[in-house]
């Protein structure tokens, strides 16, 4: 079940692109960032981002570390190519501290505090969803901007980054 969906159009001339070459580019770009990627079809990738290392939130705004896993597809539309990503936000770094505080203070056994804890947990899950969406969108936007720039500079050389 994927909770996030991001769609980013690619503004390329129809004679310049092939869905497979754009998918190859995205696959290599994600691998360079340390993301585990597996091609499921010619124009579809499954990915799993690495765990968070130190700190509770991703270091950069364009990082896929705010999501755990997902699928990226490159599709042809009537307006050109579109990169569509479906992902699952990483919620545990925000929700686990709330549970820890509840266990340490004994609030989990008090019915009044359980309601507040549930509201807080849902609020933190919403924040995790929003962070996941923003980070996924920025990461894919950065990659697609690189693809568009490369196709503009070298229209006959649709190659992924080395």
DSSP file (Angstrom, degrees, kcal/mol; ACC not computed):
  #  RESIDUE AA STRUCTURE BP1 BP2  ACC     N-H-->O    O-->H-N    N-H-->O    O-->H-N    TCO  KAPPA ALPHA  PHI   PSI    X-CA   Y-CA   Z-CA
    1    1 A X              0   0    0      0, 0.0     2,-0.5     0, 0.0     0, 0.0   0.000 360.0 360.0 360.0 117.9    0.0    0.0    0.0
    2    2 A X        -     0   0    0      1,-0.1    86,-0.2    86,-0.1    68,-0.1  -0.873 360.0-174.3-102.1 126.1    1.6    3.3   -1.2
    3    3 A X        +     0   0    0     84,-0.9     2,-0.4    -2,-0.5    85,-0.2   0.662  65.7  61.4 -93.9 -18.7    0.4    6.4    0.6
    4    4 A X  E     -A   87   0A   0     83,-2.6    83,-2.0     2,-0.0     2,-0.4  -0.892  56.2-176.7-113.6 139.9    2.2    9.0   -1.5
    5    5 A X  E     -A   86   0A   0     -2,-0.4     2,-0.4    81,-0.2    81,-0.2  -0.988   3.1-178.7-135.0 127.4    1.9    9.7   -5.2
    6    6 A X  E     -A   85   0A   0     79,-2.6    79,-2.9    -2,-0.4     2,-0.4  -0.986   6.2-166.6-125.4 133.7    4.0   12.2   -7.1
    7    7 A X  E     +A   84   0A   0     -2,-0.4     2,-0.4    77,-0.2    77,-0.2  -0.985   7.1 179.0-122.1 126.2    3.7   13.1  -10.8
    8    8 A X  E     -A   83   0A   0     75,-2.8    75,-3.1    -2,-0.4     2,-0.2  -0.977  19.0-141.6-129.2 119.3    6.4   15.0  -12.6
    9    9 A X  E     -A   82   0A   0     -2,-0.4     2,-0.6    73,-0.2    73,-0.3  -0.482   8.6-141.3 -77.1 148.8    6.1   15.8  -16.3
   10   10 A X  E     -A   81   0A   0     71,-2.9     2,-1.5    -2,-0.2    71,-0.8  -0.955   6.8-148.5-109.3 119.6    9.2   15.8  -18.5
   11   11 A X        +     0   0    0     -2,-0.6     2,-0.3    69,-0.1    69,-0.1  -0.643  44.9 137.9 -91.2  82.9    9.3   18.5  -21.2
   12   12 A X        -     0   0    0     -2,-1.5    69,-0.1    69,-0.1     2,-0.1  -0.923  60.5-102.0-123.3 150.7   11.1   16.8  -24.0
   13   13 A X    >>  -     0   0    0     -2,-0.3     3,-2.4     1,-0.1     4,-0.7  -0.488  36.5-118.6 -67.4 141.7   10.5   16.8  -27.7
   14   14 A X  T 34 S+     0   0    0      1,-0.3     3,-0.4     2,-0.2    -1,-0.1   0.795 113.2  53.6 -56.1 -31.4    8.8   13.6  -28.7
   15   15 A X  T 34 S+     0   0    0      1,-0.2    -1,-0.3     3,-0.0    -2,-0.1   0.597 103.3  61.1 -79.6  -7.4   11.6   12.6  -31.1
   16   16 A X  T <4 S+     0   0    0     -3,-2.4     2,-0.3   141,-0.0    -1,-0.2   0.731  96.1  60.3 -89.8 -23.1   14.2   13.0  -28.2
   17   17 A X     <  -     0   0    0     -4,-0.7     2,-0.4    -3,-0.4     3,-0.1  -0.748  45.6-171.1-120.3 154.9   13.1   10.5  -25.7
   18   18 A X     >  -     0   0    0     -2,-0.3     4,-1.9     1,-0.1     5,-0.2  -0.993  29.8-132.3-130.4 137.8   12.4    6.9  -25.1
   19   19 A X  H  > S+     0   0    0     -2,-0.4     4,-2.3     1,-0.2     5,-0.2   0.882 106.8  54.1 -57.3 -38.6   10.8    5.8  -21.9
   20   20 A X  H  > S+     0   0    0      1,-0.2     4,-2.6     2,-0.2    -1,-0.2   0.903 106.5  49.8 -66.1 -41.1   13.4    3.1  -21.3
   21   21 A X  H  > S+     0   0    0      2,-0.2     4,-2.0     1,-0.2    -1,-0.2   0.879 111.9  48.7 -67.4 -35.6   16.4    5.5  -21.6
   22   22 A X  H  X S+     0   0    0     -4,-1.9     4,-2.4     2,-0.2    -1,-0.2   0.898 111.5  50.1 -67.7 -39.7   14.7    7.9  -19.1
   23   23 A X  H  X S+     0   0    0     -4,-2.3     4,-2.6    -5,-0.2    -2,-0.2   0.901 108.8  52.4 -63.9 -40.9   14.1    4.9  -16.8
   24   24 A X  H  X S+     0   0    0     -4,-2.6     4,-2.4     2,-0.2     5,-0.2   0.917 109.4  50.1 -58.5 -43.6   17.7    3.9  -17.1
   25   25 A X  H  X S+     0   0    0     -4,-2.0     4,-2.5     1,-0.2   136,-0.2   0.935 111.3  47.0 -61.8 -47.6   18.8    7.4  -16.1
   26   26 A X  H  X S+     0   0    0     -4,-2.4     4,-2.4     1,-0.2     5,-0.2   0.905 110.7  53.4 -62.1 -41.4   16.5    7.4  -13.1
   27   27 A X  H  X S+     0   0    0     -4,-2.6     4,-2.2     1,-0.2    -1,-0.2   0.937 112.0  43.7 -60.1 -47.6   17.8    4.0  -12.0
   28   28 A X  H  X S+     0   0    0     -4,-2.4     4,-2.2     1,-0.2    -1,-0.2   0.892 111.9  53.3 -66.8 -38.8   21.4    5.1  -12.2
   29   29 A X  H  X S+     0   0    0     -4,-2.5     4,-0.8    -5,-0.2    -1,-0.2   0.906 110.9  46.9 -63.1 -40.4   20.7    8.4  -10.4
   30   30 A X  H ><>S+     0   0    0     -4,-2.4     5,-2.2     1,-0.2     3,-0.6   0.901 110.0  52.7 -68.5 -40.0   19.0    6.5   -7.5
   31   31 A X  H ><5S+     0   0    0     -4,-2.2     3,-1.7     1,-0.2    -1,-0.2   0.886 103.9  57.3 -62.3 -37.6   21.8    4.0   -7.2
   32   32 A X  H 3<5S+     0   0    0     -4,-2.2    -1,-0.2     1,-0.3    -2,-0.2   0.782 104.4  53.3 -63.3 -25.6   24.3    6.9   -7.0
   33   33 A X  T <<5S-     0   0    0     -4,-0.8    -1,-0.3    -3,-0.6    -2,-0.2   0.392 124.2-104.3 -89.0   3.1   22.4    8.1   -4.0
   34   34 A X  T < 5S+     0   0    0     -3,-1.7     2,-0.4     1,-0.3    -3,-0.2   0.640  71.8 145.4  86.2  14.8   22.6    4.7   -2.3
   35   35 A X      < -     0   0    0     -5,-2.2     2,-0.5    -6,-0.1    -1,-0.3  -0.696  52.7-122.5 -86.6 136.0   19.0    3.7   -2.9
   36   36 A X  E     -B   48   0A   0     12,-2.4    12,-2.3    -2,-0.4     2,-0.4  -0.692  38.3-174.4 -78.0 122.8   18.4    0.0   -3.6
   37   37 A X  E     -B   47   0A   0     -2,-0.5     2,-0.4    10,-0.2    10,-0.2  -0.955  16.3-177.5-126.8 138.2   16.7   -0.3   -7.0
   38   38 A X  E     -B   46   0A   0      8,-2.8     8,-3.1    -2,-0.4     2,-0.5  -0.994  24.5-132.7-134.3 128.4   15.3   -3.2   -8.9
   39   39 A X  E     +B   45   0A   0     -2,-0.4     6,-0.2     6,-0.2     3,-0.1  -0.672  24.5 175.7 -80.5 126.9   13.8   -3.0  -12.4
   40   40 A X  E     -     0   0A   0      4,-1.9     2,-0.3    -2,-0.5     5,-0.2   0.738  68.3  -1.2-101.5 -30.2   10.5   -4.7  -12.5
   41   41 A X  E >  S-B   44   0A   0      3,-1.4     3,-0.9     1,-0.0    -1,-0.2  -0.835  90.4 -81.7-144.5-178.0    9.5   -3.8  -16.1
   42   42 A X  T 3  S+     0   0    0     -2,-0.3   -19,-0.1     1,-0.2    -3,-0.0   0.860 129.8  20.0 -58.7 -36.8   11.1   -1.8  -19.0
   43   43 A X  T 3  S+     0   0    0    -20,-0.1    31,-2.4   -21,-0.0     2,-0.4   0.026 111.8  85.1-124.0  27.0    9.8    1.4  -17.6
   44   44 A X  E <   -BC  41  73A   0     -3,-0.9    -4,-1.9    29,-0.2    -3,-1.4  -0.995  49.0-173.7-136.4 136.6    9.1    0.6  -13.9
   45   45 A X  E     -BC  39  72A   0     27,-3.0    27,-2.9    -2,-0.4     2,-0.4  -0.972  13.1-152.8-127.7 140.9   11.5    0.5  -10.9
   46   46 A X  E     -BC  38  71A   0     -8,-3.1    -8,-2.8    -2,-0.4     2,-0.3  -0.928  24.2-173.0-105.2 139.6   11.0   -0.6   -7.3
   47   47 A X  E     -BC  37  70A   0     23,-2.6    23,-2.1    -2,-0.4     2,-0.4  -0.944  21.2-165.2-134.3 155.9   13.2    1.1   -4.8
   48   48 A X  E     -BC  36  69A   0    -12,-2.3   -12,-2.4    -2,-0.3    21,-0.2  -0.968  21.5-141.7-137.6 120.5   14.0    0.9   -1.1
   49   49 A X        -     0   0    0     19,-1.8   -14,-0.1    -2,-0.4     3,-0.1  -0.489  26.4-102.2 -83.5 153.3   15.7    3.8    0.5
   50   50 A X        -     0   0    0     -2,-0.2    -1,-0.1   -16,-0.1   -15,-0.0  -0.237  44.0 -92.8 -68.5 161.3   18.4    3.2    3.2
   51   51 A X        -     0   0    0      1,-0.1    -1,-0.1     2,-0.0    14,-0.0  -0.156  46.1 -94.4 -69.6 173.5   17.7    3.7    6.8
   52   52 A X        -     0   0    0      1,-0.2     2,-0.1    -3,-0.1    -1,-0.1   0.496  40.7-163.5 -78.2  -6.0   18.3    7.0    8.4
   53   53 A X        +     0   0    0      3,-0.1     2,-0.3     0, 0.0    -1,-0.2  -0.413  65.3   1.6  62.3-128.0   21.8    6.7    9.9
   54   54 A X  S    S+     0   0    0     -2,-0.1     3,-0.1     2,-0.0     2,-0.0  -0.720 116.0  26.5 -95.9 147.8   22.2    9.5   12.5
   55   55 A X  S    S-     0   0    0     -2,-0.3     4,-0.1     1,-0.1     3,-0.0  -0.023  81.1-101.2  89.3 162.7   19.5   11.9   13.2
   56   56 A X  S    S+     0   0    0      2,-0.1     2,-0.3    38,-0.0    -1,-0.1   0.698  97.7  47.0 -95.8 -21.0   15.7   11.5   12.9
   57   57 A X  S    S-     0   0    0     -3,-0.1     9,-0.1     1,-0.1    -3,-0.0  -0.854  95.7 -87.2-122.2 156.8   15.1   13.3    9.7
   58   58 A X        -     0   0    0     -2,-0.3    -2,-0.1     1,-0.1    -1,-0.1  -0.274  33.1-133.3 -59.3 145.9   16.8   13.2    6.3
   59   59 A X  S    S+     0   0    0     -4,-0.1     2,-0.3     3,-0.0    -1,-0.1   0.906  85.0  40.5 -71.1 -42.4   19.7   15.6    5.9
   60   60 A X  S >  S-     0   0    0      1,-0.1     3,-1.3    75,-0.0    -2,-0.0  -0.789  77.3-127.4-112.7 154.5   18.8   17.1    2.6
   61   61 A X  T 3  S+     0   0    0     -2,-0.3    77,-0.3     1,-0.3    78,-0.3   0.694 108.4  53.8 -71.1 -18.8   15.5   18.2    1.2
   62   62 A X  T 3  S+     0   0    0     76,-0.2     2,-0.3    77,-0.1    -1,-0.3   0.072  83.9 119.4-102.3  25.0   15.9   16.1   -1.9
   63   63 A X    X   -     0   0    0     -3,-1.3     3,-0.6     1,-0.1    76,-0.2  -0.652  59.2-146.6 -93.9 145.0   16.6   12.8   -0.2
   64   64 A X  G >  S+     0   0    0     -2,-0.3     3,-1.5     1,-0.2   -15,-0.2   0.325  79.3  98.1 -87.0   8.7   14.6    9.7   -0.5
   65   65 A X  G 3   +     0   0    0      1,-0.3    -1,-0.2    70,-0.1   -13,-0.1   0.619  68.6  70.0 -72.4 -10.7   15.3    8.8    3.1
   66   66 A X  G <  S+     0   0    0     -3,-0.6    24,-2.7    65,-0.1     2,-0.3   0.534  99.9  55.1 -82.1  -5.8   12.0   10.2    4.2
   67   67 A X  E <  S- D   0  89A   0     -3,-1.5    22,-0.3    22,-0.3   -18,-0.2  -0.933  70.4-150.9-123.3 151.5   10.3    7.3    2.4
   68   68 A X  E     -     0   0A   0     20,-2.8   -19,-1.8    -2,-0.3     2,-0.3   0.908  69.3 -26.0 -87.6 -45.8   10.9    3.6    3.0
   69   69 A X  E     +CD  48  88A   0     19,-0.6    19,-2.3   -21,-0.2    -1,-0.3  -0.955  64.1 146.3-159.4 171.8   10.1    2.1   -0.4
   70   70 A X  E     -CD  47  87A   0    -23,-2.1   -23,-2.6    -2,-0.3     2,-0.4  -0.992  38.5 -88.8 174.2-170.9    8.1    2.6   -3.5
   71   71 A X  E     -CD  46  86A   0     15,-2.8    15,-2.9    -2,-0.3     2,-0.4  -0.985  23.4-162.1-129.9 137.2    7.6    2.3   -7.3
   72   72 A X  E     -CD  45  85A   0    -27,-2.9   -27,-3.0    -2,-0.4     2,-0.4  -0.989  12.5-176.1-121.1 128.9    8.7    4.7  -10.0
   73   73 A X  E     -CD  44  84A   0     11,-3.2    11,-3.1    -2,-0.4     2,-0.6  -0.953  18.8-148.9-125.0 143.8    7.2    4.5  -13.5
   74   74 A X  E     + D   0  83A   0    -31,-2.4     2,-0.3    -2,-0.4     9,-0.2  -0.962  27.8 180.0-110.0 120.1    7.9    6.4  -16.6
   75   75 A X  E     - D   0  82A   0      7,-2.8     7,-2.4    -2,-0.6     2,-0.5  -0.913  27.7-126.4-125.7 147.4    4.8    6.7  -18.8
   76   76 A X  E     + D   0  81A   0     -2,-0.3     5,-0.2     5,-0.2     2,-0.2  -0.793  34.0 176.3 -90.3 129.8    4.0    8.3  -22.1
   77   77 A X  E >   - D   0  80A   0      3,-3.8     3,-1.2    -2,-0.5     5,-0.0  -0.674  49.1 -95.2-121.0 179.0    1.1   10.8  -22.0
   78   78 A X  T 3  S+     0   0    0      1,-0.2     3,-0.1    -2,-0.2    -2,-0.0   0.685 127.1  49.7 -70.1 -15.7   -0.4   13.0  -24.6
   79   79 A X  T 3  S-     0   0    0      1,-0.3     2,-0.3   -68,-0.0    -1,-0.2   0.381 125.0 -92.1 -99.7   1.3    1.8   15.9  -23.2
   80   80 A X  E <  S- D   0  77A   0     -3,-1.2    -3,-3.8   -69,-0.1    -1,-0.3  -0.929  75.0 -12.0 124.6-151.2    5.0   13.9  -23.3
   81   81 A X  E     -AD  10  76A   0    -71,-0.8   -71,-2.9    -2,-0.3     2,-0.4  -0.575  54.7-166.0 -88.2 152.4    6.6   11.7  -20.6
   82   82 A X  E     -AD   9  75A   0     -7,-2.4    -7,-2.8   -73,-0.3     2,-0.6  -0.996  13.3-145.5-139.1 132.3    5.6   11.7  -17.0
   83   83 A X  E     -AD   8  74A   0    -75,-3.1   -75,-2.8    -2,-0.4     2,-0.5  -0.878  20.7-170.5 -96.8 121.7    7.5   10.2  -14.1
   84   84 A X  E     -AD   7  73A   0    -11,-3.1   -11,-3.2    -2,-0.6     2,-0.4  -0.959   2.3-171.9-117.7 127.0    5.0    8.8  -11.5
   85   85 A X  E     -AD   6  72A   0    -79,-2.9   -79,-2.6    -2,-0.5     2,-0.4  -0.966   8.8-170.5-121.5 134.8    6.2    7.7   -8.1
   86   86 A X  E     +AD   5  71A   0    -15,-2.9   -15,-2.8    -2,-0.4     2,-0.3  -0.991  24.0 164.0-118.8 129.4    4.2    5.8   -5.4
   87   87 A X  E     -AD   4  70A   0    -83,-2.0   -83,-2.6    -2,-0.4   -84,-0.9  -0.917  38.2-123.0-145.7 167.3    5.9    5.5   -2.0
   88   88 A X  E     - D   0  69A   0    -19,-2.3   -20,-2.8    -2,-0.3   -19,-0.6  -0.964  34.4-126.7-113.0 123.7    5.4    4.8    1.7
   89   89 A X  E     - D   0  67A   0     -2,-0.5     2,-0.9   -22,-0.3   -22,-0.3  -0.354  20.7-116.1 -70.4 152.1    6.5    7.5    4.1
   90   90 A X        +     0   0    0    -24,-2.7     4,-0.1    38,-0.3    -1,-0.1  -0.790  45.0 162.2 -88.7 107.8    8.9    6.7    6.9
   91   91 A X    >>  +     0   0    0     -2,-0.9     4,-1.9     1,-0.1     3,-1.5   0.730  50.8  80.4-101.2 -25.6    6.9    7.2   10.1
   92   92 A X  H 3> S+     0   0    0      1,-0.3     4,-2.3     2,-0.2     5,-0.3   0.813  83.4  62.1 -60.6 -33.3    8.8    5.3   12.8
   93   93 A X  H 34 S+     0   0    0      1,-0.2     4,-0.3     2,-0.2    -1,-0.3   0.782 115.1  35.1 -64.2 -21.3   11.5    8.0   13.5
   94   94 A X  H <> S+     0   0    0     -3,-1.5     4,-0.5    -4,-0.1    -2,-0.2   0.782 121.7  43.4 -97.5 -32.0    8.7   10.4   14.6
   95   95 A X  H  X S+     0   0    0     -4,-1.9     4,-1.8     2,-0.1     3,-0.4   0.851 102.0  64.9 -85.6 -35.2    6.3    8.1   16.3
   96   96 A X  H  X S+     0   0    0     -4,-2.3     4,-2.6    -5,-0.2     5,-0.2   0.884  97.8  54.3 -59.7 -41.5    8.7    5.9   18.3
   97   97 A X  H  > S+     0   0    0     -5,-0.3     4,-2.4    -4,-0.3    -1,-0.2   0.884 106.6  53.5 -60.0 -34.9    9.9    8.7   20.6
   98   98 A X  H  X S+     0   0    0     -4,-0.5     4,-2.0    -3,-0.4    -1,-0.2   0.915 110.1  46.6 -64.1 -42.4    6.3    9.4   21.5
   99   99 A X  H  X S+     0   0    0     -4,-1.8     4,-2.4     2,-0.2    -2,-0.2   0.894 110.5  53.9 -65.3 -39.0    5.8    5.8   22.5
  100  100 A X  H  X S+     0   0    0     -4,-2.6     4,-2.6     1,-0.2     5,-0.2   0.924 108.7  47.7 -61.4 -44.8    9.1    5.9   24.4
  101  101 A X  H  X S+     0   0    0     -4,-2.4     4,-2.4     1,-0.2     6,-0.4   0.903 111.3  52.2 -62.6 -40.5    7.9    8.9   26.4
  102  102 A X  H  X>S+     0   0    0     -4,-2.0     6,-1.3    -5,-0.2     4,-0.9   0.895 112.1  45.1 -63.3 -40.1    4.6    7.2   27.1
  103  103 A X  H  <5S+     0   0    0     -4,-2.4    -2,-0.2     2,-0.2    -1,-0.2   0.922 114.4  47.7 -68.7 -44.2    6.3    4.0   28.4
  104  104 A X  H  <5S+     0   0    0     -4,-2.6    -2,-0.2     1,-0.2    -1,-0.2   0.903 118.7  39.0 -65.6 -41.9    8.8    5.9   30.5
  105  105 A X  H  <5S-     0   0    0     -4,-2.4    -1,-0.2    -5,-0.2    -2,-0.2   0.587 106.5-122.0 -87.1  -9.8    6.2    8.2   32.2
  106  106 A X  T ><5S+     0   0    0     -4,-0.9     3,-1.2    -5,-0.2     4,-0.3   0.612  71.1 132.2  80.5  11.0    3.5    5.6   32.5
  107  107 A X  G > < +     0   0    0     -5,-0.9     3,-1.1    -6,-0.4     6,-0.2   0.741  57.0  72.6 -68.7 -22.0    1.1    7.6   30.4
  108  108 A X  G 3  S+     0   0    0     -6,-1.3    -1,-0.2     1,-0.3    -5,-0.1   0.749  97.0  49.9 -66.4 -21.1    0.2    4.6   28.2
  109  109 A X  G <  S+     0   0    0     -3,-1.2     2,-0.6    -7,-0.3    -1,-0.3   0.520  92.0  85.7 -96.1  -5.1   -1.8    3.1   31.1
  110  110 A X  S <> S-     0   0    0     -3,-1.1     4,-1.8    -4,-0.3     3,-0.4  -0.862  71.7-147.3 -96.1 119.4   -3.8    6.3   31.9
  111  111 A X  H  > S+     0   0    0     -2,-0.6     4,-1.3     1,-0.2    -1,-0.1   0.833  95.9  54.8 -58.2 -34.1   -6.9    6.4   29.7
  112  112 A X  H  > S+     0   0    0      1,-0.2     4,-1.3     2,-0.2    -1,-0.2   0.909 111.0  44.3 -65.6 -40.4   -6.9   10.2   29.5
  113  113 A X  H  > S+     0   0    0     -3,-0.4     4,-2.8     1,-0.2    -1,-0.2   0.765 103.4  65.4 -76.8 -24.2   -3.3   10.3   28.3
  114  114 A X  H  X S+     0   0    0     -4,-1.8     4,-2.5     2,-0.2    -1,-0.2   0.900 101.9  49.6 -62.8 -39.1   -3.9    7.5   25.8
  115  115 A X  H  X S+     0   0    0     -4,-1.3     4,-2.3     2,-0.2    -1,-0.2   0.936 112.9  45.9 -64.9 -45.4   -6.3    9.7   23.9
  116  116 A X  H  X S+     0   0    0     -4,-1.3     4,-2.6     1,-0.2    -2,-0.2   0.888 112.5  51.8 -63.8 -37.9   -3.8   12.5   23.8
  117  117 A X  H  X S+     0   0    0     -4,-2.8     4,-2.8     2,-0.2    -2,-0.2   0.889 108.8  50.0 -64.7 -39.4   -1.1   10.0   22.8
  118  118 A X  H  X S+     0   0    0     -4,-2.5     4,-2.4     2,-0.2    -2,-0.2   0.912 111.9  47.7 -65.8 -41.8   -3.2    8.8   19.9
  119  119 A X  H  X S+     0   0    0     -4,-2.3     4,-2.2     2,-0.2    -2,-0.2   0.925 113.9  47.6 -64.3 -42.9   -3.9   12.3   18.7
  120  120 A X  H  X S+     0   0    0     -4,-2.6     4,-2.6     2,-0.2    -2,-0.2   0.902 111.3  51.0 -63.7 -41.1   -0.1   13.1   19.0
  121  121 A X  H  X S+     0   0    0     -4,-2.8     4,-2.3     2,-0.2    -2,-0.2   0.910 111.4  47.1 -63.4 -42.6    0.8    9.9   17.1
  122  122 A X  H  X S+     0   0    0     -4,-2.4     4,-2.0     2,-0.2    -1,-0.2   0.880 111.7  51.6 -66.5 -37.1   -1.6   10.7   14.3
  123  123 A X  H  X S+     0   0    0     -4,-2.2     4,-2.0     2,-0.2    -2,-0.2   0.924 111.2  46.9 -64.5 -43.5   -0.3   14.2   14.1
  124  124 A X  H  X S+     0   0    0     -4,-2.6     4,-2.5     1,-0.2    -2,-0.2   0.871 110.0  53.2 -67.0 -36.0    3.3   13.0   13.9
  125  125 A X  H  X S+     0   0    0     -4,-2.3     4,-2.2     2,-0.2    -1,-0.2   0.883 108.3  51.3 -64.5 -37.0    2.3   10.4   11.3
  126  126 A X  H  X S+     0   0    0     -4,-2.0     4,-2.3     2,-0.2    -2,-0.2   0.886 109.3  49.6 -65.1 -39.0    0.7   13.3    9.3
  127  127 A X  H  X S+     0   0    0     -4,-2.0     4,-2.8     2,-0.2     5,-0.2   0.915 110.2  51.0 -64.9 -42.3    4.0   15.3    9.6
  128  128 A X  H  X S+     0   0    0     -4,-2.5     4,-2.5     1,-0.2   -38,-0.3   0.897 109.6  50.7 -61.9 -39.8    5.9   12.2    8.4
  129  129 A X  H  X S+     0   0    0     -4,-2.2     4,-2.4     2,-0.2    -2,-0.2   0.934 111.7  47.0 -62.2 -46.0    3.5   11.9    5.4
  130  130 A X  H  X S+     0   0    0     -4,-2.3     4,-2.4     2,-0.2    -2,-0.2   0.915 113.1  48.1 -63.9 -43.4    4.1   15.6    4.5
  131  131 A X  H  X S+     0   0    0     -4,-2.8     4,-2.7     1,-0.2     5,-0.3   0.911 111.3  51.5 -62.2 -42.0    7.9   15.3    4.9
  132  132 A X  H  X S+     0   0    0     -4,-2.5     4,-2.4    -5,-0.2     5,-0.2   0.913 110.8  47.8 -60.9 -43.3    7.8   12.2    2.7
  133  133 A X  H  X S+     0   0    0     -4,-2.4     4,-2.6     2,-0.2    -2,-0.2   0.938 113.7  46.3 -63.2 -47.8    5.8   13.9    0.0
  134  134 A X  H  X S+     0   0    0     -4,-2.4     4,-2.5     1,-0.2     5,-0.2   0.931 115.5  45.6 -62.7 -46.5    8.1   17.0   -0.1
  135  135 A X  H  X S+     0   0    0     -4,-2.7     4,-2.4     2,-0.2    -1,-0.2   0.901 113.9  48.6 -66.4 -41.0   11.3   15.0   -0.1
  136  136 A X  H  X S+     0   0    0     -4,-2.4     4,-2.4    -5,-0.3     5,-0.3   0.925 113.0  48.2 -63.4 -44.7   10.1   12.5   -2.8
  137  137 A X  H  X S+     0   0    0     -4,-2.6     4,-2.5    -5,-0.2    -2,-0.2   0.927 113.3  46.8 -62.4 -45.6    8.9   15.4   -5.0
  138  138 A X  H  X S+     0   0    0     -4,-2.5     4,-2.3   -77,-0.3    -1,-0.2   0.898 112.2  50.3 -65.5 -40.4   12.1   17.3   -4.6
  139  139 A X  H  X S+     0   0    0     -4,-2.4     4,-2.0   -78,-0.3    -2,-0.2   0.941 115.3  41.8 -63.6 -47.2   14.3   14.3   -5.3
  140  140 A X  H  X S+     0   0    0     -4,-2.4     4,-2.7     1,-0.2     5,-0.2   0.865 112.8  54.0 -69.7 -35.1   12.4   13.4   -8.5
  141  141 A X  H  X S+     0   0    0     -4,-2.5     4,-2.2    -5,-0.3    -1,-0.2   0.913 108.8  49.4 -63.9 -41.2   12.2   17.0   -9.6
  142  142 A X  H  X S+     0   0    0     -4,-2.3     4,-1.8     2,-0.2    -2,-0.2   0.920 113.1  46.5 -63.1 -44.5   16.0   17.3   -9.3
  143  143 A X  H  X S+     0   0    0     -4,-2.0     4,-2.0     1,-0.2    -2,-0.2   0.925 113.9  47.0 -65.5 -45.2   16.6   14.1  -11.3
  144  144 A X  H  X S+     0   0    0     -4,-2.7     4,-2.6     1,-0.2    -1,-0.2   0.847 109.1  55.1 -67.8 -32.0   14.1   15.0  -14.0
  145  145 A X  H  X S+     0   0    0     -4,-2.2     4,-2.4    -5,-0.2    -1,-0.2   0.898 107.6  50.2 -65.3 -38.9   15.6   18.5  -14.2
  146  146 A X  H  X S+     0   0    0     -4,-1.8     4,-2.3     2,-0.2    -2,-0.2   0.906 110.7  49.7 -63.1 -41.1   19.0   16.9  -14.8
  147  147 A X  H  X S+     0   0    0     -4,-2.0     4,-2.4     2,-0.2    -2,-0.2   0.943 111.9  47.3 -63.0 -47.8   17.5   14.7  -17.6
  148  148 A X  H  X S+     0   0    0     -4,-2.6     4,-1.8     1,-0.2    -2,-0.2   0.903 112.1  50.1 -61.8 -41.6   15.9   17.7  -19.3
  149  149 A X  H  X S+     0   0    0     -4,-2.4     4,-2.2     1,-0.2    -1,-0.2   0.907 110.7  49.5 -63.6 -42.1   19.1   19.7  -19.1
  150  150 A X  H  X S+     0   0    0     -4,-2.3     4,-2.7     1,-0.2    -2,-0.2   0.904 110.6  49.5 -64.5 -41.6   21.1   16.9  -20.6
  151  151 A X  H  < S+     0   0    0     -4,-2.4    -1,-0.2     1,-0.2    -2,-0.2   0.828 111.4  50.3 -67.8 -30.9   18.6   16.4  -23.4
  152  152 A X  H  < S+     0   0    0     -4,-1.8     3,-0.4    -5,-0.2    -2,-0.2   0.896 115.5  41.6 -72.4 -39.5   18.8   20.2  -24.2
  153  153 A X  H  < S+     0   0    0     -4,-2.2     2,-0.3     1,-0.3    -2,-0.2   0.873 134.1  19.1 -74.7 -37.5   22.6   20.2  -24.2
  154  154 A X    ><  +     0   0    0     -4,-2.7     3,-1.8    -5,-0.2    -1,-0.3  -0.681  67.7 174.5-134.1  77.6   23.0   17.0  -26.2
  155  155 A X  T 3  S+     0   0    0     -3,-0.4     3,-0.2     1,-0.3    -1,-0.1   0.737  82.2  48.0 -62.0 -23.0   19.7   16.1  -28.0
  156  156 A X  T 3  S+     0   0    0      1,-0.2     2,-0.4     2,-0.0    -1,-0.3   0.448 101.6  68.1 -97.3   1.7   21.2   13.2  -29.8
  157  157 A X    <   +     0   0    0     -3,-1.8     2,-2.1    -7,-0.2    -1,-0.2  -0.640  56.1 174.5-120.5  73.9   22.9   11.6  -26.7
  158  158 A X        +     0   0    0     -2,-0.4     2,-0.3    -3,-0.2  -133,-0.1  -0.493  29.0 145.2 -79.9  77.0   20.1   10.4  -24.3
  159  159 A X        -     0   0    0     -2,-2.1     3,-0.1   -12,-0.1    -2,-0.1  -0.873  48.0-118.6-118.0 149.0   22.5    8.7  -21.8
  160  160 A X        -     0   0    0     -2,-0.3  -135,-0.1     1,-0.1  -134,-0.1  -0.284  47.7 -80.1 -73.6 166.4   22.2    8.4  -18.1
  161  161 A X              0   0    0   -136,-0.2    -1,-0.1     1,-0.1   -14,-0.0  -0.340 360.0 360.0 -66.1 151.5   24.9    9.9  -15.8
  162  162 A X              0   0    0     -3,-0.1    -1,-0.1  -133,-0.0    -2,-0.0   0.458 360.0 360.0 -77.4 360.0   28.1    7.9  -15.4
